Amino acid sequence: MKSKKKTIALTAVSVLTASGVIFSQSAYAAQATKALEAVYNNIGITYNGTAISYDAGSEPFMINGTTYLPLRLVGAALNKNVTWDGTNKRVIIADNGPAGTGDNSTLTALNSQINSLNQELTTTKTSISSKNAQITSLQADIEKLKAQQSKTVDLDDMEEELNDRYGDYKKTDVEISLKGDEDDITVRIDVNKSKWRDLTSSVKKDFVQDIVDDLLNEYEDADISGGIYDSGKLESFSVSSSGKVSLSGSPAMDLDEMEDELKDEYDRYKKTSSRISLSGDEDDITVRIDVNKDGWRELSTATQRKYLQNIVDDLRAEYEDAKITGKIYDSSKLSSFTVSSRGEVNLSSDVDIEDIGSQLTNDFGSYYGATFSFKLEGKADDSITVKVYVTKKDWDSLSSYRQSSFKSDLRDDAFKFFPDANVYGYVYNKDDTGSYFDRF
């Protein structure tokens, strides 16, 4: 297309040259008019690669080789605000504020969009937190399952460990086998029957308890039960929620077997040359203990009772509901004992009360440096008077606490010998036996 030429009159402030020169008020101090020849040649405008459109009234043109652009068009392209100050004859160019500053609807829309995005962000964070918690829980479950699987696999290893530890227990030829899993374990203990029978009930129970304790240390939440076998089942056991073993189902040992067991454990006790024999049945047992009288008398009453209590405990472990009584003999009966409902031994004497005085002298003849002797009077099934002889000096050397302890211990011992009698005690001055200076 050919260039078009026009002769036009322009005011200096209406155009901007391509070089950026503005015809400002300072260049033309007075009003002037000048005819110029403008050339229109379809000049295009591009800003940052984007074409800027314009209407016919704003078309760029050239004058004497210089391109002129409408200032308002250029200002709009560069985000500038261009205004004309007619009073002062000047062009005012100012920066525009941020896009949308004056557009409340746009600002509201943008704020709404920001709020919506924030809500989406909060929802997403909550979802992520929930999923992280699920992941943590699943990981914990995985680790627990791994541990349980490991324990299940190790049940065979535990069986080997128990056999290594208990296989030679008391020469009973123990062989232990485990079945089940870490939550429910069945224990089978194969033994030699005769050697197993040689063990006391308390020893058997302790043995099984040790095995159960080892299992619970490894599988703390397991339910454990089992049995003891030879060719057939000898006993069974269960385990309480607290881990305590209960043996059951074992036929009671006959009295001859129990007698042999007690002889093995308690014959030749200290220097008494004890020999134990049992008679009766599993509901009513009489114990006879033959001893050397002098050796028996050398034992304190507390030691005698402890010896008898151990025998009674073993009998009650095997025959839980049995009534148990007993007698101690030399050439004749020395003393007897009964057993309370709680299993406690009550020892009484069947010898002359003078012999009991000698026994008390053995037990209390020397007490914290004071020397005592004793004499008993009365009847064992009625009333017994215990006369204690000591010098006033020795008695006064004891503190009031030791005097009180001495009388209390002596009274308790006398009651053990004479459980059915009324016991009275008096402390006499060994140098003047006519009167007593204390009593109990």
Buried (B, 14 or more C-beta within 10 A) or exposed (E): EEEEEEEEEBEBBEBBBEEEEBBEBEEBEEEEEEEEEBBBBEBEBEEEEEEBEBEEEBBBBBBEEEBBBBBBBBBBBEEBEBEBEEEEBEBEBEEEEEEEEEEEEEEEEEEEEEEEEEEEEEEEEEEEEEEEEEEEEEEEEEEEEEEBEEBBEBBEEBBEBBBEBBEEBBEBBBBBBBEBBBEEBEBBBBBBBEBBBBBBBEBBBEBBBBBBEBBBEBBEEBEBBBBBBBEEEBBBBBBEEEBEBEBEEBEBBEBEBBBBBBBEBBBEBBEBEBBBBBEBEBEEBEBBBBBBBEBBBEBEBEBBBEBBBBBBBBBBBBBEEBEBBBBBBBEEEBBBBBBEEEBEBBBBBBBEBEBBBBBBBBBBEEBEEBEBBBBBEBEBEEEBBBBBBBBBEBBEBBEEEBBEBBBEBBBEBBBBBBBEBEBBBBBBBBEEEEEBEBEB
